Amino acid sequence: MTTWLKYTWFILPLLIAGCAQTVTRVDDLQPAGYLSDERLNESSGLIKSRQYDNVFWTHNDSGDTTQLFAITAEGQTIRHYFVQNARNVDWEDIALDEENNLYLADVGNNRQTRTDLKIYKIPEPNPTDPTSVARATEMVMVTYPDGNFDCEGIFWRQGQLYLITKAWEGETQLYRLPQWMNGTQQTLERIGKLNIKGLVTATDYSPANHLLAVLAYRTLWIYTDDIFENPEVEPLHTIVLALKQNEAICWDGDVLRVTNEQRDMYEIPPSIWQEQTEWLPPRPEIELPRLKSVQLDGKLTEWTSTYQLPLDTYAEVDLPDAHLYAGWQPAGLYIAAEVPVDSMQFAPRDQFYQGDCLMLMLDIQNEKKQWFTPDTYHFWFAFDDSTHQPYAGRWKHDGDQQEASRFNLPEIEVAGTTGANRYQLEAFIPANVLGQEQFSPSTAFGGNVQIWVPSTGAEYTWGYSTKEYYSFDKPYLWGTIRLKK
């Protein structure tokens, strides 16, 4: 597992004004178990057996063989199988029907270019029988009627399989497999879009409770059967789960069980997911002082403690503090950072999030919307992996991200220096880049500033943390930045 450090000035979760569903915050839940089997290094799907007591089925993500694990609620492996007659390109989730058949979904499609999406049907083996085998007896290939999407969530309901897409861009969609016919290619039926924003990583349906659980990296939504008639219906409950990086979920009676990428297993009892109390934390605010003058040279000589922003540190190791500064002038905003690093990591511009960088998110209208809009901005500042020169970019969260994003913004002035154990960056963002003629005192906008320091071999995108919410892409979770007179 990658060890890395993230400094963040941010944003506690805030319930959106006018939102109908209840929102519960869960950030202190202790694991109920741990996936100790070294072969099970990324539990990507989870389902509860109906035939066998305290048996759950799980599997790894892409890059693995056809391993299938029977585990307990505490995460202990009961039996390990290699699924015969199957191949693991990118297994993402698992489901179970009324006749105790498992369905393994090879539908992971991060680049949205795959044309070989498959779902395997496997009669549930008996994990207490040492002679039992796991064999795919049937297979169906699936395609979408309106595009090519990534998917990490499937579930079984009333004789049919359903899929929920992982919306790297656009809307989260709900699809249904019209019929199961072995060896055929089936076009999924689109039911509609879900009224949620988040990267869905797993789903499961409870026929006993008539409830659908939809899991994302930091959020859990609970839906009633109304979603199958009106997919845009508001969820019954929304739970903010700060359980590191959530990957798999299943119902176990009235309890929900969740695994994360860090191999923890959690038990979510009804007392949590049925919670009716709305959590309304105070919204953090900070005032930015007005700058007299700044010479952008990467040396940070003009930046004093007057302009320093408070930082929360989220790390698994003790490292020296970083320093973050910001200020304003009518012509635009200034930001600067001094960051200690053991070994500077550079990344290609279109993969900036895998290297050392400073990121700034701004919600100019301060409307606290659930998702990015044209007047919300995601800037990053980093050093080019070839020239090691500082530059600025803007990541677009609407439309085609790759095509709409800009990996060089000459209109933003950036300067920086790198040393043996630290780097310094400073930048000036003109007001007109943010759609403003100029800034004036008392102006307020939403904001989130993050410094990423990945270790060698970092592989996580978007800098997942062990303690904070997956908040960088959700303006309603950001703090308020006010320009000081």
C-alpha positions as CSV (number, residue, x, y, z in Angstrom):
1,M,0.0,0.0,0.0
2,T,1.3,3.5,-0.9
3,T,2.3,5.7,2.0
4,W,1.9,9.4,1.4
5,L,1.1,12.7,3.0
6,K,-1.6,15.2,2.3
7,Y,-1.9,18.7,3.9
8,T,-5.2,20.3,3.5
9,W,-7.0,23.4,4.4
10,F,-10.6,22.3,4.1
11,I,-14.0,21.8,4.8
12,L,-16.1,19.8,7.1
13,P,-19.2,18.2,5.5
14,L,-22.2,20.5,5.5
15,L,-25.8,19.5,4.8
16,I,-27.0,21.2,1.7
17,A,-29.7,23.7,2.4
18,G,-33.1,22.4,1.3
19,C,-31.9,18.8,0.9
20,A,-34.7,16.4,1.7
21,Q,-32.9,13.3,2.8
22,T,-31.1,12.9,6.1
23,V,-27.3,13.0,6.3
24,T,-25.3,11.2,8.9
25,R,-21.6,11.5,9.5
26,V,-19.6,8.5,10.5
27,D,-15.8,9.1,11.0
28,D,-15.0,7.2,14.2
29,L,-16.3,3.7,13.4
30,Q,-13.8,1.0,14.3
31,P,-13.2,-2.0,12.0
32,A,-15.0,-5.2,12.9
33,G,-12.5,-7.3,11.1
34,Y,-9.4,-7.3,8.9
35,L,-8.6,-9.1,5.6
36,S,-5.5,-10.8,6.8
37,D,-5.0,-13.1,3.8
38,E,-2.2,-11.6,1.8
39,R,-3.7,-13.0,-1.4
40,L,-6.7,-10.8,-0.8
41,N,-5.1,-7.4,-1.4
42,E,-8.0,-5.4,-2.8
43,S,-11.4,-6.6,-1.9
44,S,-13.5,-5.1,-4.7
45,G,-16.9,-7.0,-4.3
46,L,-18.7,-8.5,-1.3
47,I,-21.8,-10.6,-1.0
48,K,-23.4,-12.6,1.9
49,S,-24.1,-16.3,1.4
50,R,-27.7,-17.4,2.1
51,Q,-26.8,-21.1,2.4
52,Y,-23.8,-21.0,4.8
53,D,-23.6,-19.2,8.1
54,N,-21.0,-16.4,8.5
55,V,-19.8,-16.8,4.9
56,F,-19.1,-13.9,2.6
57,W,-17.7,-14.0,-0.9
58,T,-15.2,-11.5,-2.1
59,H,-12.6,-11.1,-4.8
60,N,-9.7,-8.9,-5.9
61,D,-9.8,-6.0,-8.4
62,S,-8.0,-5.9,-11.8
63,G,-4.5,-7.3,-12.2
64,D,-5.4,-10.5,-10.3
65,T,-6.0,-14.1,-11.4
66,T,-9.5,-15.6,-10.9
67,Q,-9.2,-15.8,-7.1
68,L,-12.4,-16.1,-5.1
69,F,-12.5,-16.0,-1.4
70,A,-15.0,-17.3,1.2
71,I,-14.4,-15.2,4.3
72,T,-16.0,-14.6,7.7
73,A,-17.5,-11.3,9.0
74,E,-14.2,-10.8,10.8
75,G,-12.2,-11.1,7.5
76,Q,-10.7,-14.5,8.0
77,T,-10.4,-16.7,5.0
78,I,-12.4,-19.9,5.1
79,R,-11.5,-21.2,1.7
80,H,-9.8,-19.9,-1.4
81,Y,-10.7,-20.8,-5.0
82,F,-9.5,-20.2,-8.5
83,V,-12.6,-19.8,-10.6
84,Q,-12.5,-22.2,-13.5
85,N,-13.7,-21.2,-17.0
86,A,-13.3,-17.5,-16.3
87,R,-10.8,-14.7,-16.7
88,N,-10.2,-11.6,-14.6
89,V,-9.7,-8.5,-16.7
90,D,-11.3,-6.2,-14.1
91,W,-13.6,-7.9,-11.7
92,E,-15.5,-5.1,-9.8
93,D,-18.5,-6.6,-8.0
94,I,-20.3,-9.8,-7.1
95,A,-24.0,-10.6,-6.7
96,L,-26.1,-13.6,-5.6
97,D,-29.5,-14.8,-6.9
98,E,-32.4,-16.7,-5.2
99,E,-31.0,-20.0,-6.4
100,N,-27.6,-19.4,-4.8
101,N,-25.7,-18.6,-8.0
102,L,-22.9,-16.1,-7.8
103,Y,-22.4,-13.5,-10.5
104,L,-18.9,-12.1,-11.0
105,A,-18.9,-8.8,-12.9
106,D,-15.9,-8.3,-15.2
107,V,-17.1,-4.8,-16.1
108,G,-14.4,-2.5,-14.9
109,N,-13.7,-0.1,-17.6
110,N,-11.6,2.9,-16.3
111,R,-10.7,4.1,-19.8
112,Q,-14.2,3.4,-21.1
113,T,-12.7,1.6,-24.1
114,R,-13.4,-2.1,-23.3
115,T,-15.6,-4.1,-25.7
116,D,-15.4,-7.4,-23.8
117,L,-17.5,-6.7,-20.7
118,K,-18.6,-10.0,-19.2
119,I,-20.6,-11.4,-16.3
120,Y,-19.9,-14.9,-15.1
121,K,-22.4,-17.2,-13.4
122,I,-21.0,-19.5,-10.8
123,P,-23.0,-22.1,-8.7
124,E,-22.0,-21.2,-5.1
125,P,-19.5,-23.8,-3.8
126,N,-19.6,-25.2,-0.3
127,P,-16.7,-23.6,1.5
128,T,-16.8,-26.3,4.2
129,D,-16.1,-29.0,1.6
130,P,-12.4,-29.3,0.8
131,T,-13.2,-31.0,-2.5
132,S,-15.5,-28.2,-3.7
133,V,-14.6,-26.1,-6.8
134,A,-15.7,-22.8,-8.2
135,R,-16.6,-23.0,-11.8
136,A,-18.2,-20.5,-14.2
137,T,-20.9,-22.5,-15.9
138,E,-22.4,-19.6,-17.9
139,M,-21.4,-16.2,-19.2
140,V,-23.0,-13.2,-20.8
141,M,-21.4,-10.3,-22.6
142,V,-22.9,-6.9,-22.0
143,T,-22.9,-3.6,-23.9
144,Y,-24.5,-0.2,-23.1
145,P,-27.1,1.2,-25.4
146,D,-25.8,4.7,-25.2
147,G,-22.0,4.7,-24.7
148,N,-19.2,2.8,-23.0
149,F,-19.0,3.2,-19.3
150,D,-17.1,2.1,-16.2
151,C,-19.0,0.1,-13.7
152,E,-18.2,-1.2,-10.2
153,G,-21.6,-2.0,-8.9
154,I,-24.0,-4.8,-9.7
155,F,-26.9,-6.4,-7.8
156,W,-29.6,-8.9,-8.1
157,R,-33.3,-8.0,-7.7
158,Q,-36.4,-9.9,-8.5
159,G,-34.9,-12.2,-11.0
160,Q,-32.7,-9.7,-12.8
161,L,-29.2,-8.2,-12.7
162,Y,-28.7,-4.4,-12.4
163,L,-25.7,-2.3,-12.9
164,I,-24.8,1.2,-11.7
165,T,-22.1,3.1,-13.5
166,K,-19.1,4.8,-12.0
167,A,-19.4,8.3,-13.4
168,W,-15.9,9.7,-13.9
169,E,-17.8,12.3,-15.9
170,G,-21.4,12.9,-16.6
171,E,-24.2,11.3,-14.6
172,T,-24.4,8.1,-12.6
173,Q,-26.7,5.7,-14.6
174,L,-28.8,2.7,-13.6
175,Y,-29.1,-0.2,-16.1
176,R,-30.8,-3.6,-16.1
177,L,-29.8,-6.8,-17.9
178,P,-33.0,-7.7,-19.9
179,Q,-32.5,-11.5,-19.6
180,W,-29.9,-14.0,-18.8
181,M,-29.1,-16.1,-21.9
182,N,-25.8,-18.1,-21.7
183,G,-23.2,-17.3,-24.3
184,T,-25.1,-14.3,-25.8
185,Q,-24.3,-10.6,-26.0
186,Q,-26.9,-8.5,-24.3
187,T,-27.6,-4.8,-24.6
188,L,-28.4,-3.4,-21.2
189,E,-31.7,-1.5,-20.7
190,R,-31.2,2.0,-19.4
191,I,-33.5,2.9,-16.5
192,G,-32.3,6.4,-15.9
193,K,-29.8,8.6,-14.1
194,L,-29.4,8.7,-10.3
195,N,-29.5,12.0,-8.5
196,I,-26.2,11.6,-6.8
197,K,-22.6,12.8,-7.4
198,G,-19.8,10.4,-6.5
199,L,-17.8,7.6,-7.9
200,V,-19.8,4.5,-7.1
201,T,-17.7,1.6,-6.0
202,A,-20.2,-1.1,-5.0
203,T,-23.9,-1.9,-4.6
204,D,-26.2,-4.5,-3.0
205,Y,-30.0,-4.9,-2.7
206,S,-31.8,-6.4,0.3
207,P,-34.9,-8.3,-0.8
208,A,-36.0,-8.6,2.8
209,N,-35.8,-4.8,3.5
210,H,-36.5,-3.7,-0.1
211,L,-33.6,-1.4,0.1
212,L,-30.7,-0.6,-2.2
213,A,-27.3,0.3,-0.8
214,V,-25.0,2.4,-3.1
215,L,-21.5,2.9,-2.0
216,A,-18.9,5.5,-3.1
217,Y,-15.4,6.3,-1.8
218,R,-16.7,8.4,1.0
219,T,-20.5,8.2,0.9
220,L,-23.2,5.6,1.3
221,W,-26.8,6.1,-0.1
222,I,-29.8,4.0,0.9
223,Y,-32.7,3.9,-1.6
224,T,-36.2,2.4,-1.4
225,D,-37.8,0.5,-4.3
226,D,-38.9,3.9,-5.6
227,I,-35.6,4.2,-7.4
228,F,-36.7,1.6,-9.9
229,E,-39.7,3.7,-10.9
230,N,-38.0,7.0,-10.6
231,P,-34.2,6.8,-10.6
232,E,-33.8,10.5,-9.7
233,V,-35.7,10.1,-6.5
234,E,-33.8,11.4,-3.4
235,P,-32.1,8.7,-1.3
236,L,-33.8,7.7,1.9
237,H,-30.5,8.2,3.8
238,T,-27.1,9.6,3.0
239,I,-24.2,8.6,5.2
240,V,-20.8,10.2,4.9
241,L,-18.4,7.4,5.7
242,A,-14.9,8.4,6.5
243,L,-13.6,4.8,6.4
244,K,-10.6,5.4,4.2
245,Q,-11.4,4.3,0.6
246,N,-14.6,2.3,0.5
247,E,-14.6,-0.5,-2.1
248,A,-17.3,-3.2,-1.4
249,I,-20.6,-3.5,0.4
250,C,-23.3,-6.1,1.1
251,W,-26.3,-6.6,3.3
252,D,-26.2,-9.0,6.2
253,G,-29.8,-8.9,7.5
254,D,-30.3,-5.3,8.7
255,V,-26.5,-4.8,8.9
256,L,-24.4,-3.4,6.1
257,R,-20.8,-4.7,5.8
258,V,-18.1,-2.6,4.0
259,T,-14.6,-3.4,3.0
260,N,-12.0,-0.7,2.1
261,E,-8.8,-0.7,0.0
262,Q,-6.8,-0.8,3.2
263,R,-8.3,-4.3,3.9
264,D,-10.5,-3.3,6.9
265,M,-14.0,-4.7,7.3
266,Y,-16.7,-2.5,8.9
267,E,-20.1,-3.2,10.3
268,I,-22.8,-0.5,9.7
269,P,-25.7,-1.3,12.0
270,P,-29.2,0.1,11.6
271,S,-28.5,2.6,14.4
272,I,-26.2,4.3,11.9
273,W,-27.8,3.9,8.5
274,Q,-31.3,4.6,9.9
275,E,-30.1,7.6,11.8
276,Q,-32.5,10.5,11.6
277,T,-30.4,13.3,13.1
278,E,-29.0,15.7,10.7
279,W,-25.4,16.7,11.3
280,L,-24.8,20.4,10.8
281,P,-21.2,21.3,11.7
282,P,-20.0,24.9,11.8
283,R,-18.6,26.1,8.5
284,P,-14.9,27.0,8.6
285,E,-14.0,30.5,7.3
286,I,-10.8,32.3,6.8
287,E,-10.0,35.9,5.9
288,L,-7.3,36.6,3.2
289,P,-5.3,39.8,3.9
290,R,-4.6,42.2,1.0
291,L,-1.1,42.0,-0.3
292,K,1.0,45.1,-0.9
293,S,3.3,43.7,-3.4
294,V,4.8,40.3,-4.4
295,Q,7.6,39.4,-6.7
296,L,7.0,36.0,-8.0
297,D,10.4,34.3,-8.0
298,G,9.8,31.1,-6.2
299,K,11.7,32.2,-3.1
300,L,8.7,33.3,-1.0
301,T,10.6,36.2,0.5
302,E,7.5,38.4,0.8
303,W,5.3,35.8,2.5
304,T,5.1,36.3,6.3
305,S,3.0,34.7,8.9
306,T,0.3,37.3,8.3
307,Y,-0.6,35.5,5.1
308,Q,-0.3,31.9,6.4
309,L,-3.3,29.6,6.3
310,P,-3.9,27.0,9.0
311,L,-3.2,23.5,7.9
312,D,-4.6,20.1,9.0
313,T,-2.2,17.3,8.4
314,Y,-3.3,13.8,7.4
315,A,-0.4,11.4,7.4
316,E,0.6,7.9,8.5
317,V,4.2,9.1,9.3
318,D,5.6,12.1,11.1
319,L,6.9,14.7,8.6
320,P,7.8,18.4,9.0
321,D,5.1,20.9,8.6
322,A,4.3,22.5,5.2
323,H,3.5,26.2,5.0
324,L,0.7,27.6,2.9
325,Y,0.1,31.3,2.1
326,A,-2.6,33.2,0.3
327,G,-3.5,36.8,-0.3
328,W,-5.3,39.1,-2.7
329,Q,-5.2,42.3,-4.7
330,P,-8.0,43.7,-6.8
331,A,-6.3,42.3,-9.9
332,G,-6.3,38.7,-8.6
333,L,-5.5,36.1,-6.1
334,Y,-2.0,34.9,-4.9
335,I,-1.2,31.5,-3.4
336,A,2.2,30.1,-2.3
337,A,3.5,26.9,-0.6
338,E,6.6,25.6,1.0
339,V,6.6,21.8,1.2
340,P,9.1,19.4,2.7
341,V,9.6,16.3,0.6
342,D,12.0,13.4,1.0
343,S,12.2,12.8,-2.7
344,M,10.5,15.1,-5.2
345,Q,8.1,13.2,-7.5
346,F,7.3,14.6,-10.9
347,A,4.4,13.4,-13.1
348,P,3.2,14.0,-16.6
349,R,0.9,17.0,-16.9
350,D,-2.1,14.8,-17.7
351,Q,-1.4,12.8,-14.6
352,F,-0.5,15.7,-12.3
353,Y,-2.3,14.1,-9.4
354,Q,0.3,11.3,-9.2
355,G,3.1,13.8,-8.4
356,D,3.9,16.5,-6.0
357,C,1.5,19.4,-6.6
358,L,-0.5,22.2,-5.0
359,M,-4.2,22.3,-5.8
360,L,-6.7,25.1,-5.5
361,M,-10.5,24.6,-5.8
362,L,-12.7,27.7,-6.0
363,D,-16.5,28.2,-6.0
364,I,-16.7,31.8,-7.1
365,Q,-20.4,32.2,-6.5
366,N,-20.2,30.4,-3.2
367,E,-23.4,28.5,-4.0
368,K,-22.4,25.2,-2.2
369,K,-23.5,23.0,-5.0
370,Q,-23.1,19.3,-5.0
371,W,-20.8,19.2,-8.0
372,F,-18.6,21.3,-10.2
373,T,-20.4,24.0,-12.4
374,P,-18.9,26.4,-15.0
375,D,-18.1,28.9,-12.2
376,T,-16.2,26.4,-10.0
377,Y,-12.5,25.9,-10.7
378,H,-9.9,23.2,-10.0
379,F,-6.4,24.6,-10.6
380,W,-3.2,22.8,-9.9
381,F,0.4,24.0,-9.8
382,A,3.3,21.6,-10.2
383,F,6.7,21.1,-11.8
384,D,6.9,19.7,-15.4
385,D,8.2,16.1,-15.4
386,S,10.6,16.9,-18.3
387,T,11.9,20.4,-17.7
388,H,11.1,20.6,-13.9
389,Q,9.8,24.1,-14.6
390,P,6.7,25.2,-12.6
391,Y,3.4,25.5,-14.5
392,A,-0.4,25.8,-13.9
393,G,-3.2,23.7,-15.2
394,R,-7.0,23.5,-14.9
395,W,-8.8,20.3,-14.5
396,K,-12.4,20.2,-16.0
397,H,-15.0,18.2,-14.2
398,D,-17.7,18.7,-16.7
399,G,-17.9,17.2,-20.2
400,D,-14.9,15.3,-21.5
401,Q,-12.3,15.8,-18.8
402,Q,-9.3,15.0,-20.9
403,E,-10.3,17.2,-23.8
404,A,-11.7,20.1,-21.8
405,S,-8.8,20.2,-19.3
406,R,-5.9,22.5,-19.9
407,F,-2.4,21.4,-19.0
408,N,-0.8,24.7,-19.4
409,L,-2.2,28.1,-18.4
410,P,0.2,30.8,-19.5
411,E,-2.3,33.5,-18.2
412,I,-1.5,32.3,-14.7
413,E,2.0,33.4,-13.5
414,V,3.8,30.6,-11.6
415,A,7.3,30.5,-10.1
416,G,9.0,27.9,-8.1
417,T,12.2,26.3,-6.8
418,T,13.2,22.8,-5.8
419,G,15.8,21.7,-3.4
420,A,17.2,18.5,-1.8
421,N,14.4,18.2,0.7
422,R,11.7,20.7,-0.2
423,Y,10.1,22.7,-2.9
424,Q,8.5,26.2,-3.1
425,L,5.7,27.3,-5.4
426,E,3.9,30.6,-5.8
427,A,1.3,31.7,-8.3
428,F,-0.9,34.7,-9.3
429,I,-4.4,34.0,-10.7
430,P,-5.8,37.1,-12.5
431,A,-9.4,38.0,-11.7
432,N,-10.5,37.7,-15.3
433,V,-9.4,34.1,-15.3
434,L,-12.1,33.6,-12.7
435,G,-14.7,35.5,-14.6
436,Q,-14.3,38.7,-12.5
437,E,-13.2,42.2,-13.5
438,Q,-11.5,42.7,-10.2
439,F,-11.9,41.7,-6.5
440,S,-13.1,43.9,-3.7
441,P,-13.0,43.7,0.1
442,S,-15.6,41.4,1.8
443,T,-16.0,39.3,-1.3
444,A,-16.6,35.7,-0.3
445,F,-16.3,32.4,-2.2
446,G,-15.9,28.7,-1.5
447,G,-12.5,27.3,-1.4
448,N,-10.3,24.2,-0.8
449,V,-6.5,24.1,-1.0
450,Q,-4.6,20.9,-1.0
451,I,-0.9,20.0,-1.1
452,W,-0.1,16.5,-2.2
453,V,3.1,14.7,-1.4
454,P,3.0,11.2,-2.7
455,S,5.8,8.8,-1.9
456,T,7.7,6.9,-4.6
457,G,5.4,4.6,-6.5
458,A,2.2,6.6,-5.6
459,E,-0.7,5.2,-7.5
460,Y,-3.8,6.8,-6.0
461,T,-5.5,9.4,-7.9
462,W,-7.2,12.3,-6.2
463,G,-5.1,11.7,-3.1
464,Y,-7.2,9.6,-0.8
465,S,-6.6,10.2,2.8
466,T,-7.0,8.1,5.9
467,K,-8.9,10.6,7.9
468,E,-10.6,13.2,5.7
469,Y,-13.6,13.2,3.4
470,Y,-13.5,12.7,-0.3
471,S,-14.3,16.4,-0.7
472,F,-12.1,18.0,-3.3
473,D,-14.8,17.6,-6.0
474,K,-17.8,18.7,-3.9
475,P,-18.2,22.4,-3.5
476,Y,-20.8,22.0,-0.8
477,L,-18.1,20.6,1.5
478,W,-15.7,23.5,1.0
479,G,-14.8,26.3,3.4
480,T,-15.5,30.0,2.9
481,I,-12.7,32.4,1.9
482,R,-13.4,36.0,2.6
483,L,-11.3,38.9,1.3
484,K,-10.2,41.1,4.2
485,K,-10.4,44.8,4.0
